[in-house]
Amino acid sequence: MPARSSSLSVVTEAVQALEAPAEPLSAADSVRLLTALTAVPDPRHRRGIRHSLQSILLLVVGAVMAGKTSWVGMAGWAARAEHGLRVCGPTPSAATFARVLAALDPAALQAALDRWITARLAARPGSPTAPRAAAGDARRTPRQVLAVDGKVLRGARTQAGPVHLVAAYDQTAAVVVGQVAVDDGDEIAALPAVCDTLDDLQDVLVSADALHCQRSHATYLVGRGAHYVLTVKGNQRRLRDALARQPWATVPGLVQYDVGHGRRETRSIKVISTDGQPQLAALFPHAAQIAKIVRRRRRPGRNPTVQTVYLITSLTHRQATPERLAGFARGQWTIENGLHWVRDVTQGEDRCRVRTGSAPQNLAAVRNTVISLFRFHGHNSIAEAHRIYADQPHLIAPTLHAA
């Protein structure tokens, strides 16, 4: 005769099933998204609060996953969609979403989300973000490659002017690991600021465009144990002219071919090491190699184009071959294609009419989080992921609870 559900054996099995695992919790288990959001201070007065800040933020994340871009759209989705995210009483109104996101401290929200992203990256199998020993091995390759670049939130303004954000983007994982607002439009000063949000830069490679090719940035990054790959253009005219005068014609080069999107592109890269050449090493702080990349592009019905780009890096020839340097240079564009274009076009950031207070910056942080959620779940196409969660809202709650 089968035992009843209240029998001792069944109860014992149920208790054993609920016991904590013997192994310690992983970083991903200990820093869930909901747990990270509890660290964000609530800007509202305690009296009269009907919905917790964490429930509002989770509803905003879920609405953005479903492709909503306005407060009205978010409130309607929260009230009518079968998403499985429940709150006590009626769901927040559009005015509540707007008021809370406008008053919320964007730095606190970004710090909480950065902590969650860092924990998720560290918990991935074979993660390259694990810190290394500080032993001075010149052959060590970068454990993580970050692209740093900025963008303006179209139409969003504060008393100081347009809202300009600079992000640090993991080229391999395709997620944002840090983001800061630019003070007084000075994007150059934002590179150290966004790197300061990262606890560990040891052996991390930071790539940036010509705007950030600054001697102070090179000194800062190497001082924190990081490496740099910087593009050299006309804003550093003396440096660029010095690189152009090098005997490139006598240097063997690597040629790469790429065909796609109706174009044919040929890239050649030549690299010169500064070892034994003090005049080259003196051109830029901690410069170990310089490179010249020539891109030739052909498109049907158009004249061919030729572009010459110079690079300077702290990586030695043992740490980065010409092929890897070419890959790092191309990887700098991943932040444009994998983040800025996705937010502007796929997620409708350019069309978004949210303008009040800190809401534009907070929504930008939420959009970065949604992109990270999609990437962690293996979605290569962000547009396709948005369609999946819009068509199947019941998948959103399990995704957020597991995040």
N, C-alpha and C positions, 0 to 999 in steps of 0.2 A: 504494500500500500504506500503510495507516494506521500512524502512528508508535506505537511501544510506550510504555507508561507510564513507562519509564525513559529515554526519549529526551531529548536536551538541550532541545528545544523545550517539552516538557511540564514539565520541571523548572524551566526559566526562567519559564514562566507561573505555576507554583506559587509560586516565590520572589517574583515581582512581586506576586502576590495577597496575600502576607503582609507586604509592605512597609508601613511606617507611613504614614498619610495625610499629605499635604503640609500641610494646615491644622492649626492647634493644636487640642488636645482641648477640648471644651466643658466647662463646669462639671459637667454631669451625667455626662460620661464620666470625668472625673478624680476625682469623688467618688461612686463607686458605693456601694451599701449595704454590700457585703462589705468594701470598703476602709474605710468609716467605722467599721465594727465592730472593725477591727483596732486602733483607738485606745483601745478599752475595756480597762483593765488586768484581768488574770486574778487573782481573789482566792485561787486555790488554790496550794499548794506545788508546785514543779516536779516533785518526785519522785512518781511514781505517776499522773500525768495520762495518761489514755487517749484523751481526745477534746479537741480544741482548743476554746477558748471560742467562736470564731467559728462553728464547726460546730454547737455546742449552741444558740447564739442563732438561727442560721438555721433549725434544726429547730423551735425554739419559735415563730418567726414563721410558718413554714409550717403548724404545727399550729393556731395561732390563725386563720390564713386558712381552714383547714378546719373551724373552729368548735369546736375542743377547748378546754375550760376547766379541766381538772384535770391533775395530773402523770401520773396513770395513763392518762388519755386521750391525752396527748401522747406518752408512751412507747409505747403501743400503736400509735398512728398512725405514729410514726417507725419502728417495727419491721415493720409489716405493710402499710402503704399504699404504693401504687406512685407515689410522689411524685418520684422521681428524685434526691433529695438523699442522697448516699452519704457514709459515714464509714468510717474504717479499723476493722475488727473489728466486734463487736456494737454495735448502737445503744445510746445512753445509756438507763439505767434511769430509772424514775420518781424514785427516790431521788437520782440524779445531777442530774436537772433541778431538783428541789427544793433540793438543797444548793447548787448553783451560783447559781441565781437569788436565793436568800436571802442569800448572801454578797456578791453583786455590788454594786458602788457605784452606786446609782441616779442620782446626779448625773453620773457619768462616762458611763453609758449614755445618759442623756437628752441630754447635750452632743453625743455622737457622732451621735445620731439627728437632733438639731436642725441640725447641720452638713449632714447629708445632705438634709434637707427644704429648707433654705435654698438649697443648690446646685440642687436640682431645680426650685424655684420660679423661680430666676434664669435657668435654662436654657429655660424655657417660651417659646414664640413670643409676642412682644408683652407680655412680663412687666412688670408695674407695679412690681416690687420693685427695679429697677435704681436705684442712687443718683443723685440729681440734684445739679446744681451748687448751691453755697450762696448764690447770688445772692438778694437779698431781694425777690422778686416776690410781692406780696400776693395776686395773682390765682391762684396755683398751687393746684390741687386736690390732695387727698391721693392719694398713689401706692399706698397700701395701707391697708386698714381692718382693724384687729384688735379682736376682742371678748375681754375679759378676764373670767373668772369662775372660781369654784371649786366643788369637789364633794368629798364625803367618801366614802372607800372603805368601803363598809358591812362591818362586822365586823372590819376590819383595824385593829390597834392596835400601838403601840410603847410603850416606857416613858414617853414624853411624852404619850401619849393616842392618840385616833383619828388615822388617816392622812388628811390633808386636802391636796388638790392644787389648785393654781391654774394655769390654762392660758391661753395667748394663742392665739387661733383666728383664722385668716385667713378673713374672711367671704366672700371671692370664691372662693378655691381650696378652701374647706371642709376645711382641714388644720390641725393643731396645729404652731405654729412654736416654741413654748417651753412648758415646764411645770416648776414647782417645788413642793416640799413646804412647807406652812405650818409655821412654827416656833411652838410653844406655842399653836396655835389662832388666831394673829393673822393673819387673812386680809387685813386692811387693809395690813399691811406687805409682803404678798406681791406687790402690783402693781409696785412698783419692782423687786422681786427678779426677777420673771419678765421684766420689760422689760430688766433688766441682762443677760439671756442673749442679747439681740438686739444684734448689732454696730451696726446702722444704723437709727436711728429718724427720720432726717431726712424730713420731710413725711409721716410715717405718722400715721394717725388711730387713736386708741385710744378705744374705747367701753367703758363699764363701768356697772354698776348703782349704786344709791344708796349702797351700803356704801362704795364707793370715791370718792364725792363728797367729797374732802378737799382743802383748800387746798395741802397739801404735795405731793399727787399732781399737781395742776395745775402747780405751780412746777417739779416734777421733769420732767414731760413736755415742757413748753415749753423748759426748759433744755437738753433733748436734741434740740431741733428738731422735736418732734412736736406734734400737735394732740390735743384731747380733746373728747369728747361724753359728758357725765355726767348721769345721772338724779338729780333732786333730790326727796327725800322727807322724812319726818319726822325722820330722824336729823340733818338740817340745818334745824332748825325756823325759825330766824331767816331763813335764806336762802329757804326755801320760802315763808314768809309775805311776804317782800319781793317775791318773784316773783308771788305771788297778788294783791298790791295794785296791780299794773301795770294801765294802762287797756286791758285786752284787748278790751273791747267796741268800742273805736274802731279796732281793728287788723283789716285785711282778712285773711281766712283762706283756706286751701286745704282742700278736702274730698275725701277718697278713699273709695271703696267697695270692699268685698271680700265675695264670696259663696263659701262652700265649707265642707265638713265639717258641713253641716246648720245653718250659722249665717250671719247677715248682719251685717257689721260696717261701721260708718261711723266714719271718723277725720277729725277737723278739726285743723289745725295753724296756729297764729299765731306769728309771729316778730317780735321787736323787736331792733333793732341798738343797741349801746351807743355808737355813734359820736355824739359831741357830747353825750353824757349821762354826765357823770363820776359821778353818783350810782349809775348802773347798773354802770359799769365797776368801781367800788370794791366791789361786792358779792362778787366772787370774782376771784382772780388771773387775769389775761390773758383775762377774759371779753369776747368780741366780740359774741355774740348770746345771747338767751334765747328760749325757745320754750314754748308751752303746747299740749299735745296732749290732746284729748278723744276717748275711744273709747266708742262706743255699740254694744253687741252684743245681738242678738236671736237666740234659739233657740226652736224649736218646743216648746211646752209649758212654757216657763220665763219668768220675769219678765225684762224687759230690764235690762241692767246698764250703768252709766256709770262710767268711770274717767278721772280727770284726772291727767296726768303733766306735770311741768315738766323742761325740759332747759336745760343751760348748756354753751356751747361756746366754744372759742378760734377757731373758723373765722369769718371775716368774711362779710358778705353777698355778697361777690364770689366767695368760695370755696365757699359752700354755700347753695343756694336752700332755701326751705321744703320743697320736695318732696324734696330730697336729705337734709335733716335728718330728715324723717320716715322715709326709707329707712334712715338710720344707726340710728335708734331701733329700728326693726323688726329690723335686722340683728343687734342685740345678742342677740336670742333665737335666732339661728342656732346659737350655741354650746350652747344647751340642746337644741335639736331635732337638730342635726347631729353632736353629740359626746356629751354626757352621756347623752341618752336612748339613743343607739346603743350606747354602752358598757354601760349598765345593763341594757337589755332585749335588744337584738339579740345582743350579744356575751356576755351573761350575767355581767357583772361583779358584780351584786348577789347572784347565786347562787353565785359562785365561793367555794370553801372554803379557798383559799390564804391563810394568815395569818402565816407564819413570816418573821421578819427583814425584809429589803428586797424580798422576792418580790412582795408586792402592788403596790408602786410600780413595780417593774420590769415587771410584767405590764401595768400601765396604760400604760407607755411603749410596750410592744410593741403593744397594742391601738390606740393612736394611730397607730403606724407602719402597721399593717394597713389602717386606715381611709384613710391617705394613699396607700398602694399602690392601693387600690381606686379612689380619686378620680382618681389620675393615669392610670388605665387606663379612665376614662370611665364607671365604675359609679355611677349615681345612687342605686340601692338597695343599701345595704350588706348587707341580709339576702339579697337575690338573689345578690350576689357571693359570700357565704359558701356558699350552696347550690351555685353553679357549681364552686367549688374543692373542695368536699366531694365532689361527684359526679365531678369530673374532676381527681384529685390530680396527674396527670401535667403539668398546666399550672402547678403551683406552682414547680417548679425553674426553668423559663424566665423566669417572672415575677420571681423573686428574683435571678437572674443578670443580668437586664436592668435591675434597679432601681438 
